[in-house]
Amino acid sequence: MITPMSRVVVAATDASKEETLNILREWGLLHILPLQTPENEQVSVAKAALSNAQRIFEALPPKPEPVAVALEENNLLSQIGNIIQSKKDAEEALALSSAELKRVEAFGEFEPDAVKELRKHGIDIKLYSSNEKAYKSVGGDFAIKEFKRAKGEVFFAVFSESPVNLPYTEIALPSKSVSELKKDRDSAAKTIEECEKKLANYANKRDKVGELVVEASDEFAFKAAGAGMRSEVGVCFIQGYSPKEKLASLNELAVKNGWGISVHEPTENEAVPTLLKHKKAVKPMDALYSVLGITPGYREIDVSSVFLCFFSIFFAMIVGDAAYGLLFLAITFFASKKFKNAPRYPFHFLYLMSGCTIVWGILNASYFGLNREEGQVMLVPAILDIARAGWAPGGLKTLVSWIRNDDNTKLLCFVLAVIHLTIAHVWNAWAHRGEKATVISQIGWLCTTWMMFFLANTMVLGHPFPENMYYLGAGGAVLIIVGAVLKAEWFSIGMLPLNLVSNLVDVISYIRLFAVGMAGYSVANAFNSMVAPMFGSITGTIGAALILLLVHVLNIALAAMGVAVHAVRLNTLEFSNNVGVEWSGNAFTPFKKNI
């Protein structure tokens, strides 16, 4: 559910500006909309402090190491910042000295100051490099000293009593001798190593530095909020969005603190922030939205319940392996116990995904890609295969036999497609039930979607195409045209053929659930068959186990990528485009303390 919002303006005296900000921050239910550009010196200083704290936090190693010395927490950011700066200076010195050495090391040990002194006394000395072919033609009224040849390049020096300017690559004198440059390089490397050890010690303070980052973020938000307020004749104003259901508590604060409040209904053109308020069953979707960084627009439909339902199915079909699901379940259980203070809904989301994957994997007897047909190596144990298990009832065996047929699984993909898209069009029509043209158009698209479902079955599975579907599709096209005429969308009429093709593509695209799931099983199964002969000896068994470990880790990674690409796409594109959700919203971020 998308929470209804009101735009509110709070007026207070200039003298109570900071107190007003503190009270509103404590209230924590106002998404600030600046009345002027929030820029001043205080904002700049707070922003710089936040950037510095973030930089220091990111520089600390994530894994703490035991330290024998106690570390002072006073001026912690300053202490770590000095170490980081020392390391940065040393890295620059290392890069500079290494570059200088690379440039002149071929000439051996010499004193640049001595060369400069000789030049003052009329002896011109210059350093050059050239390819071997060009070097053969070097000659003139000067002396040449060759120092080194490497990879077809010759390094040499020219000595002359008159100025020399040869057409070769001249190498400028270094600022120091080679021995001094080496000392500088080694000293810089040693400093970097020492700084890294110090930073490793401070890794134990990473949580404390994280708190300082949050404090700096809160301070920056406070200064920005104050800078975004406008003042007129001794009165300051702050504007923002607040949930309508919370306006009563804001009125109480206004009475208590002597504020003036103006409440407005947002206009169509306002970018109102979106606050999603989900019931416990749908709350896990917040975890996925957070990872994807998407939010429905304030005036869009909240499709979270359908999204979660179908995403669970898609996740299970793409990952497809019960053993992988059990692994996900174990990791989630361990993480939930380790991070007891973390929000529960991300773990609930992972439990749901793991459970669905286990169910689908058991139905398909998919366990680490083991073979399912008798007579093959590395066969799934009979007790784990419903089709062969003595404990399984006949009806369940019939179901799994139907599911394991490739054509039936493809048909299931198309069934999911037509159900998913039907929900989208019906929901879209209901949401716009006051708009006759939109309702007619959505009914039209509903008709064509069902025609495309049967057409996809014919094209992919070879099923006969029902003749009455021609009439359904034609009727749907007529309704789409009527809807476009009522809305005066003449261009969409011309685009109707392409849009109908796109409608067919939407249905067929759900076949990816079968394809990606089958690919994952095939990869694991193929490697199982390849390494099976290796299990005859201890060495071979260890080698096979290592190979399979690597293969399954990669397969899990590919499955995760498949979920991120395909399961997400089917919900955020195919379904969302048809239901009318563009994910154009910005999340409700209230002004509050986060520490």
C-alpha positions as CSV (number, residue, x, y, z in Angstrom):
1,M,0.0,0.0,0.0
2,I,1.3,3.5,-0.9
3,T,0.7,5.8,2.0
4,P,-1.3,9.0,1.2
5,M,0.8,12.1,1.7
6,S,0.1,15.8,2.4
7,R,2.4,18.7,1.7
8,V,2.8,20.8,4.9
9,V,4.5,24.1,5.7
10,V,5.5,24.8,9.2
11,A,6.0,28.4,10.4
12,A,8.0,29.4,13.5
13,T,9.9,32.4,14.7
14,D,13.5,33.0,13.5
15,A,14.7,32.8,17.1
16,S,13.3,29.3,17.5
17,K,14.6,28.0,14.1
18,E,17.2,25.6,15.5
19,E,14.8,24.4,18.2
20,T,12.1,23.8,15.6
21,L,14.5,21.7,13.5
22,N,15.5,19.6,16.5
23,I,11.8,18.9,17.4
24,L,10.9,18.0,13.8
25,R,14.0,15.8,13.6
26,E,12.9,14.1,16.8
27,W,9.4,13.6,15.3
28,G,11.0,12.0,12.3
29,L,8.0,12.0,9.8
30,L,8.8,15.0,7.5
31,H,10.3,14.5,4.1
32,I,11.8,17.9,3.6
33,L,11.2,19.8,0.4
34,P,13.6,22.9,0.4
35,L,12.0,26.3,-0.1
36,Q,15.3,27.5,-1.4
37,T,18.6,26.0,-2.5
38,P,20.2,24.6,0.6
39,E,23.7,26.1,0.2
40,N,25.8,28.1,2.7
41,E,29.2,27.8,4.4
42,Q,27.8,25.6,7.2
43,V,26.4,23.1,4.7
44,S,29.7,23.0,2.8
45,V,31.7,22.3,6.0
46,A,29.2,19.6,7.1
47,K,29.4,18.0,3.6
48,A,33.2,18.0,3.7
49,A,33.1,16.4,7.1
50,L,30.8,13.7,5.9
51,S,32.9,13.0,2.8
52,N,36.0,12.8,5.1
53,A,34.3,10.4,7.5
54,Q,33.1,8.2,4.6
55,R,36.6,8.1,3.1
56,I,38.1,7.1,6.4
57,F,35.5,4.3,6.9
58,E,36.1,2.9,3.4
59,A,39.9,2.9,4.0
60,L,39.7,0.7,7.0
61,P,40.0,-3.1,6.4
62,P,36.7,-4.9,6.9
63,K,38.2,-7.7,9.0
64,P,39.4,-6.7,12.5
65,E,42.7,-8.1,13.8
66,P,43.6,-8.6,17.5
67,V,45.8,-5.8,18.7
68,A,47.9,-5.6,21.9
69,V,47.7,-1.9,22.4
70,A,44.7,0.2,23.4
71,L,43.6,2.8,20.9
72,E,42.2,6.1,21.9
73,E,38.8,6.9,20.6
74,N,39.2,10.7,21.0
75,N,39.8,12.4,17.7
76,L,39.5,8.9,16.0
77,L,38.8,10.4,12.5
78,S,41.8,12.7,12.9
79,Q,44.1,9.8,13.9
80,I,43.1,7.6,11.1
81,G,43.0,10.5,8.6
82,N,46.7,11.3,9.4
83,I,47.6,7.7,8.7
84,I,45.7,7.7,5.4
85,Q,47.4,10.9,4.4
86,S,50.8,9.5,5.2
87,K,50.1,6.5,3.2
88,K,48.9,8.6,0.3
89,D,52.0,10.7,0.4
90,A,54.2,7.6,0.5
91,E,52.3,6.1,-2.4
92,E,52.9,9.3,-4.4
93,A,56.6,9.2,-3.4
94,L,56.9,5.6,-4.4
95,A,55.3,6.2,-7.8
96,L,57.6,9.1,-8.4
97,S,60.8,7.4,-7.4
98,S,59.9,4.2,-9.3
99,A,59.1,6.2,-12.4
100,E,62.4,8.0,-12.2
101,L,64.3,4.7,-11.6
102,K,62.6,3.1,-14.6
103,R,63.7,6.1,-16.7
104,V,67.4,6.3,-15.8
105,E,68.3,3.0,-14.1
106,A,69.9,1.7,-17.4
107,F,72.7,4.3,-17.0
108,G,73.9,2.9,-13.7
109,E,75.0,4.9,-10.8
110,F,75.9,8.6,-11.4
111,E,75.5,12.0,-9.8
112,P,73.2,14.4,-11.6
113,D,74.9,17.3,-9.9
114,A,78.3,16.3,-11.3
115,V,76.8,16.3,-14.8
116,K,75.4,19.7,-14.3
117,E,78.8,20.9,-13.0
118,L,80.5,19.6,-16.1
119,R,78.0,21.4,-18.3
120,K,79.0,24.7,-16.6
121,H,82.6,24.0,-17.7
122,G,81.7,23.6,-21.3
123,I,81.2,19.8,-21.5
124,D,77.7,19.0,-22.7
125,I,76.5,15.6,-21.5
126,K,73.2,14.2,-22.7
127,L,71.4,10.9,-22.2
128,Y,69.6,9.2,-25.1
129,S,67.7,6.0,-26.0
130,S,67.2,4.7,-29.5
131,N,66.4,1.5,-31.4
132,E,69.4,-0.6,-32.4
133,K,69.0,0.2,-36.1
134,A,69.1,4.0,-35.6
135,Y,71.9,3.7,-33.1
136,K,74.2,2.3,-35.8
137,S,74.1,5.7,-37.6
138,V,75.0,7.7,-34.5
139,G,78.2,9.7,-35.1
140,G,79.7,13.2,-35.1
141,D,82.2,15.4,-33.4
142,F,81.4,14.0,-29.9
143,A,82.1,10.9,-27.8
144,I,79.5,8.1,-27.2
145,K,79.3,5.8,-24.3
146,E,76.8,2.9,-24.5
147,F,75.4,1.7,-21.2
148,K,72.8,-1.0,-21.9
149,R,70.8,-2.8,-24.6
150,A,67.4,-4.3,-23.7
151,K,64.5,-5.4,-26.0
152,G,66.0,-3.8,-29.1
153,E,66.6,-0.5,-27.3
154,V,70.0,1.1,-26.7
155,F,70.7,3.5,-23.9
156,F,73.8,5.7,-24.4
157,A,75.3,9.0,-23.4
158,V,76.9,11.7,-25.6
159,F,79.9,13.9,-24.5
160,S,80.7,17.0,-26.4
161,E,82.6,20.3,-26.0
162,S,79.8,22.1,-28.0
163,P,76.0,21.9,-27.6
164,V,74.5,18.7,-28.9
165,N,71.0,18.1,-30.1
166,L,70.5,14.6,-31.7
167,P,67.3,13.3,-33.2
168,Y,66.8,10.5,-30.6
169,T,64.8,10.2,-27.5
170,E,66.5,12.4,-24.9
171,I,66.3,11.4,-21.3
172,A,66.3,14.2,-18.8
173,L,68.6,14.1,-15.8
174,P,66.9,12.7,-12.6
175,S,66.6,14.9,-9.6
176,K,68.7,12.5,-7.5
177,S,71.2,9.7,-8.1
178,V,70.1,6.2,-8.7
179,S,71.2,5.1,-5.2
180,E,69.2,7.9,-3.6
181,L,66.1,7.1,-5.7
182,K,66.3,3.5,-4.6
183,K,66.5,4.7,-1.0
184,D,63.5,6.9,-1.5
185,R,61.6,4.0,-3.1
186,D,62.4,1.6,-0.3
187,S,61.6,4.2,2.3
188,A,58.2,4.9,0.7
189,A,57.4,1.2,0.5
190,K,58.3,0.8,4.2
191,T,56.1,3.7,5.1
192,I,53.2,2.2,3.2
193,E,53.6,-1.1,4.9
194,E,53.7,0.6,8.4
195,C,50.6,2.6,7.5
196,E,48.7,-0.5,6.4
197,K,49.6,-2.2,9.7
198,K,48.3,0.8,11.7
199,L,45.1,0.8,9.6
200,A,44.7,-2.9,10.3
201,N,44.9,-2.1,14.0
202,Y,42.2,0.5,13.6
203,A,39.9,-2.0,11.9
204,N,38.7,-2.9,15.4
205,K,37.3,0.6,15.5
206,R,35.4,0.2,12.2
207,D,32.0,0.1,14.0
208,K,32.8,3.3,15.9
209,V,33.9,5.0,12.7
210,G,30.7,3.9,11.1
211,E,28.8,5.6,13.9
212,L,30.8,8.7,13.3
213,V,29.8,8.5,9.6
214,V,26.1,8.4,10.6
215,E,26.6,11.3,13.0
216,A,28.2,13.3,10.2
217,S,25.4,12.4,7.9
218,D,22.8,13.5,10.5
219,E,24.7,16.8,11.0
220,F,24.9,17.4,7.2
221,A,21.1,16.7,6.9
222,F,20.4,19.1,9.8
223,K,22.5,21.9,8.2
224,A,21.0,21.3,4.8
225,A,17.4,21.4,6.3
226,G,18.2,24.7,8.0
227,A,19.7,26.2,4.8
228,G,16.6,25.1,2.8
229,M,14.3,27.1,5.1
230,R,13.1,30.6,4.1
231,S,12.8,33.6,6.4
232,E,10.5,36.6,6.1
233,V,9.9,39.4,8.7
234,G,11.1,37.3,11.6
235,V,9.3,34.1,10.7
236,C,11.0,31.0,9.2
237,F,9.3,28.4,7.1
238,I,10.1,24.7,6.5
239,Q,8.2,22.6,3.9
240,G,7.9,18.9,3.4
241,Y,5.7,15.9,2.9
242,S,4.2,13.9,5.7
243,P,1.8,10.9,5.9
244,K,-1.8,12.1,6.2
245,E,-2.3,9.6,9.1
246,K,0.4,11.4,11.1
247,L,-0.9,15.0,10.7
248,A,-2.7,14.8,14.1
249,S,0.6,14.3,15.9
250,L,2.1,17.2,13.9
251,N,-0.8,19.4,15.0
252,E,-0.2,18.5,18.6
253,L,3.5,19.6,18.2
254,A,2.3,22.8,16.6
255,V,0.0,23.7,19.5
256,K,2.7,22.8,22.0
257,N,5.5,24.9,20.3
258,G,3.4,27.8,18.9
259,W,3.9,26.9,15.3
260,G,1.7,27.8,12.3
261,I,0.9,24.9,10.0
262,S,-0.5,24.9,6.4
263,V,-1.6,21.6,4.9
264,H,-2.0,21.1,1.1
265,E,-3.1,18.3,-1.1
266,P,-0.2,17.5,-3.6
267,T,-0.8,18.5,-7.2
268,E,-0.4,16.2,-10.2
269,N,2.9,17.7,-11.1
270,E,4.6,17.3,-7.7
271,A,7.2,14.6,-7.2
272,V,5.7,13.3,-4.0
273,P,7.9,10.7,-2.2
274,T,6.6,7.2,-1.9
275,L,6.1,5.5,1.5
276,L,5.3,1.8,1.1
277,K,3.4,0.3,4.1
278,H,3.3,-3.5,3.7
279,K,1.6,-6.2,5.8
280,K,3.9,-8.8,7.3
281,A,3.3,-11.3,4.5
282,V,4.5,-8.8,1.9
283,K,7.2,-7.1,4.0
284,P,10.0,-9.2,2.5
285,M,9.6,-7.2,-0.8
286,D,11.2,-4.2,1.0
287,A,14.4,-6.2,1.0
288,L,14.3,-6.7,-2.8
289,Y,13.3,-3.1,-3.5
290,S,16.2,-2.0,-1.4
291,V,18.7,-4.2,-3.4
292,L,17.3,-3.2,-6.8
293,G,17.0,0.5,-5.8
294,I,13.5,0.8,-7.2
295,T,10.3,2.5,-5.9
296,P,6.9,2.8,-7.5
297,G,5.7,6.4,-8.2
298,Y,3.4,8.0,-5.6
299,R,0.5,7.8,-8.1
300,E,1.3,4.3,-9.4
301,I,0.0,1.0,-8.3
302,D,1.8,-0.9,-5.5
303,V,2.2,-4.4,-7.1
304,S,4.4,-5.8,-4.2
305,S,2.1,-8.7,-3.4
306,V,2.0,-10.0,-7.0
307,F,5.7,-9.2,-7.5
308,L,6.6,-11.3,-4.4
309,C,4.4,-14.2,-5.4
310,F,5.7,-14.5,-9.0
311,F,9.3,-13.6,-8.1
312,S,9.3,-16.6,-5.7
313,I,8.2,-18.9,-8.5
314,F,10.6,-17.5,-11.0
315,F,13.5,-17.7,-8.5
316,A,12.7,-21.4,-7.8
317,M,12.5,-22.3,-11.5
318,I,15.7,-20.5,-12.4
319,V,17.8,-21.8,-9.5
320,G,16.0,-25.1,-9.6
321,D,18.2,-27.2,-7.4
322,A,16.9,-28.4,-4.0
323,A,20.5,-28.8,-2.7
324,Y,21.2,-25.2,-3.6
325,G,18.0,-24.2,-1.8
326,L,19.1,-26.0,1.3
327,L,22.4,-24.3,1.2
328,F,20.7,-20.9,0.9
329,L,18.4,-21.9,3.8
330,A,21.4,-22.8,6.0
331,I,23.3,-19.6,5.2
332,T,20.2,-17.5,5.9
333,F,19.6,-19.3,9.3
334,F,23.2,-18.8,10.3
335,A,23.2,-15.1,9.3
336,S,19.9,-14.5,11.1
337,K,21.4,-15.9,14.3
338,K,24.6,-13.9,13.9
339,F,22.9,-10.6,13.2
340,K,20.1,-10.7,15.8
341,N,19.6,-6.9,15.8
342,A,19.2,-6.6,12.1
343,P,15.7,-6.2,10.5
344,R,13.9,-9.5,10.1
345,Y,12.3,-9.0,6.7
346,P,15.5,-9.6,4.6
347,F,15.8,-13.0,6.2
348,H,12.1,-13.7,5.7
349,F,12.7,-12.9,2.0
350,L,15.6,-15.3,1.8
351,Y,13.7,-18.0,3.7
352,L,10.9,-17.8,1.2
353,M,13.2,-17.9,-1.8
354,S,15.1,-20.9,-0.3
355,G,11.8,-22.8,0.5
356,C,10.4,-22.3,-3.0
357,T,13.6,-23.5,-4.6
358,I,13.7,-26.6,-2.4
359,V,10.1,-27.5,-3.3
360,W,10.8,-27.1,-7.1
361,G,14.0,-29.0,-6.8
362,I,12.4,-31.9,-5.0
363,L,9.6,-32.1,-7.6
364,N,12.3,-32.3,-10.3
365,A,14.7,-34.5,-8.2
366,S,17.4,-31.9,-8.8
367,Y,20.2,-32.2,-6.3
368,F,23.6,-30.8,-7.4
369,G,22.8,-31.9,-10.9
370,L,22.8,-35.6,-10.2
371,N,21.3,-37.9,-12.8
372,R,17.6,-38.8,-12.6
373,E,17.4,-41.7,-15.0
374,E,18.3,-45.2,-13.9
375,G,21.3,-46.9,-15.3
376,Q,23.4,-43.7,-15.3
377,V,26.3,-42.8,-13.0
378,M,25.9,-40.5,-10.0
379,L,22.2,-41.3,-9.7
380,V,19.9,-39.4,-7.3
381,P,19.1,-41.8,-4.4
382,A,15.6,-43.4,-4.9
383,I,14.3,-42.0,-1.6
384,L,14.9,-38.4,-2.8
385,D,13.3,-39.0,-6.2
386,I,9.5,-38.8,-5.9
387,A,9.1,-40.7,-9.2
388,R,11.0,-43.7,-7.8
389,A,10.3,-43.4,-4.1
390,G,8.2,-46.0,-2.5
391,W,6.8,-43.5,0.0
392,A,5.3,-41.2,-2.6
393,P,1.6,-41.5,-3.5
394,G,0.5,-42.1,-7.0
395,G,-1.0,-38.7,-7.6
396,L,2.2,-37.0,-6.6
397,K,4.2,-39.3,-8.9
398,T,1.9,-38.4,-11.8
399,L,2.4,-34.7,-11.1
400,V,6.2,-34.9,-11.1
401,S,6.2,-37.0,-14.2
402,W,4.1,-34.3,-15.9
403,I,6.5,-31.5,-14.7
404,R,9.6,-33.3,-15.8
405,N,8.5,-33.4,-19.4
406,D,10.3,-30.5,-21.1
407,D,7.2,-29.6,-23.2
408,N,5.0,-29.5,-20.2
409,T,7.5,-27.2,-18.4
410,K,7.5,-24.9,-21.4
411,L,3.7,-24.9,-21.3
412,L,3.9,-24.1,-17.6
413,C,6.0,-21.0,-18.5
414,F,3.4,-19.8,-20.9
415,V,0.6,-20.4,-18.3
416,L,2.5,-18.3,-15.8
417,A,2.9,-15.7,-18.5
418,V,-0.8,-15.4,-19.4
419,I,-1.8,-15.4,-15.7
420,H,0.8,-12.8,-14.8
421,L,-0.2,-10.6,-17.8
422,T,-3.9,-11.1,-17.2
423,I,-3.5,-9.9,-13.6
424,A,-1.6,-6.8,-15.0
425,H,-4.4,-5.9,-17.5
426,V,-7.3,-6.5,-15.1
427,W,-5.5,-4.5,-12.3
428,N,-4.7,-1.7,-14.8
429,A,-8.4,-1.5,-15.8
430,W,-9.6,-1.6,-12.2
431,A,-7.2,1.2,-11.2
432,H,-8.5,3.4,-14.0
433,R,-12.1,2.2,-13.8
434,G,-13.2,5.9,-14.0
435,E,-11.6,6.2,-17.4
436,K,-13.7,4.5,-20.0
437,A,-11.1,4.6,-22.8
438,T,-8.4,3.0,-20.6
439,V,-10.8,0.2,-19.4
440,I,-11.7,-0.6,-23.0
441,S,-8.1,-0.6,-24.1
442,Q,-7.1,-2.9,-21.3
443,I,-9.9,-5.4,-22.1
444,G,-8.6,-5.4,-25.7
445,W,-5.1,-6.1,-24.6
446,L,-6.4,-8.9,-22.3
447,C,-8.1,-10.5,-25.3
448,T,-5.0,-10.3,-27.5
449,T,-2.8,-11.6,-24.6
450,W,-4.9,-14.8,-24.5
451,M,-4.7,-15.2,-28.3
452,M,-0.9,-14.8,-28.0
453,F,-0.8,-17.5,-25.4
454,F,-2.4,-20.0,-27.7
455,L,-0.2,-18.7,-30.6
456,A,2.9,-19.2,-28.5
457,N,1.8,-22.8,-27.8
458,T,1.4,-23.4,-31.5
459,M,4.7,-21.9,-32.5
460,V,6.9,-23.4,-29.7
461,L,5.1,-26.6,-28.7
462,G,3.2,-27.5,-31.9
463,H,-0.2,-27.4,-30.3
464,P,-3.2,-26.8,-32.7
465,F,-4.4,-23.2,-32.7
466,P,-8.1,-22.9,-31.7
467,E,-10.0,-21.1,-34.5
468,N,-12.1,-19.1,-32.0
469,M,-8.9,-17.4,-30.9
470,Y,-8.8,-15.5,-34.2
471,Y,-12.1,-13.9,-33.3
472,L,-10.9,-13.1,-29.7
473,G,-7.7,-11.5,-31.0
474,A,-9.6,-9.5,-33.7
475,G,-12.1,-8.3,-31.1
476,G,-9.3,-7.3,-28.8
477,A,-7.6,-5.3,-31.6
478,V,-10.9,-3.5,-32.3
479,L,-11.3,-2.6,-28.6
480,I,-7.7,-1.3,-28.5
481,I,-8.4,0.9,-31.5
482,V,-11.6,2.2,-29.9
483,G,-9.8,3.0,-26.7
484,A,-7.1,4.9,-28.7
485,V,-9.8,6.9,-30.6
486,L,-11.5,7.8,-27.4
487,K,-8.2,9.1,-26.0
488,A,-7.3,10.7,-29.4
489,E,-4.0,8.7,-29.4
490,W,-3.8,8.4,-33.2
491,F,-0.2,7.5,-33.3
492,S,-0.8,4.3,-31.2
493,I,-3.2,3.1,-33.9
494,G,-0.4,3.2,-36.4
495,M,1.8,1.4,-34.0
496,L,-0.7,-1.4,-33.3
497,P,0.9,-4.1,-35.5
498,L,4.2,-3.6,-33.7
499,N,2.5,-3.5,-30.3
500,L,0.8,-6.8,-31.1
501,V,4.1,-8.3,-32.0
502,S,5.5,-7.0,-28.7
503,N,2.5,-8.6,-26.9
504,L,3.5,-12.0,-28.4
505,V,7.1,-11.4,-27.4
506,D,6.0,-10.7,-23.8
507,V,4.3,-14.1,-23.6
508,I,7.1,-16.0,-25.3
509,S,9.8,-14.3,-23.1
510,Y,8.6,-16.3,-20.1
511,I,10.2,-19.4,-21.8
512,R,13.4,-18.0,-20.3
513,L,12.4,-19.6,-17.0
514,F,12.7,-23.1,-18.6
515,A,15.9,-22.2,-20.6
516,V,17.9,-20.7,-17.7
517,G,16.8,-23.4,-15.2
518,M,17.7,-26.2,-17.7
519,A,21.0,-24.6,-18.4
520,G,22.0,-24.6,-14.8
521,Y,21.1,-28.3,-14.4
522,S,22.8,-29.2,-17.6
523,V,26.1,-27.6,-16.6
524,A,26.1,-29.3,-13.2
525,N,25.1,-32.7,-14.7
526,A,27.7,-32.5,-17.5
527,F,30.5,-31.9,-15.0
528,N,29.2,-34.7,-12.7
529,S,29.4,-37.1,-15.7
530,M,32.9,-35.9,-16.6
531,V,34.4,-36.4,-13.1
532,A,32.6,-39.6,-12.2
533,P,35.4,-41.8,-13.5
534,M,37.9,-40.0,-11.1
535,F,36.2,-41.4,-8.0
536,G,38.2,-44.6,-8.2
537,S,41.1,-43.5,-6.0
538,I,41.9,-41.2,-3.1
539,T,43.7,-38.7,-5.3
540,G,41.1,-38.8,-8.0
541,T,38.3,-38.4,-5.4
542,I,40.0,-35.3,-3.9
543,G,40.5,-33.9,-7.4
544,A,36.9,-34.6,-8.5
545,A,35.6,-33.0,-5.2
546,L,37.6,-29.8,-5.8
547,I,36.4,-29.6,-9.4
548,L,32.8,-30.1,-8.4
549,L,33.1,-27.5,-5.6
550,L,34.4,-25.0,-8.2
551,V,31.7,-25.9,-10.7
552,H,28.8,-25.6,-8.2
553,V,30.1,-22.3,-6.8
554,L,30.2,-20.9,-10.4
555,N,26.8,-22.5,-11.1
556,I,25.3,-20.8,-8.1
557,A,26.8,-17.5,-9.2
558,L,25.3,-17.9,-12.7
559,A,21.9,-18.8,-11.1
560,A,22.1,-15.6,-9.0
561,M,22.8,-13.6,-12.2
562,G,19.9,-15.4,-13.9
563,V,17.6,-14.3,-11.1
564,A,18.9,-10.8,-11.2
565,V,18.4,-10.5,-14.9
566,H,15.4,-12.7,-15.8
567,A,13.2,-13.0,-12.7
568,V,13.5,-9.2,-12.0
569,R,12.9,-8.4,-15.7
570,L,9.7,-10.3,-16.0
571,N,8.3,-8.4,-13.0
572,T,9.7,-4.9,-13.6
573,L,9.3,-4.9,-17.4
574,E,6.8,-7.4,-18.9
575,F,4.4,-7.3,-16.0
576,S,5.0,-3.7,-14.9
577,N,4.7,-2.2,-18.4
578,N,1.2,-3.8,-18.8
579,V,0.0,-2.8,-15.3
580,G,1.2,0.7,-15.8
581,V,4.0,0.9,-13.2
582,E,7.2,2.8,-14.3
583,W,9.1,2.6,-11.0
584,S,9.5,6.4,-11.2
585,G,9.2,7.1,-7.5
586,N,11.6,8.4,-4.9
587,A,11.5,6.8,-1.5
588,F,10.2,8.7,1.5
589,T,13.3,9.7,3.5
590,P,12.1,11.6,6.6
591,F,14.2,14.1,8.4
592,K,15.4,12.2,11.5
593,K,18.3,11.1,13.5
594,N,19.8,7.9,12.3
595,I,22.4,7.3,15.0
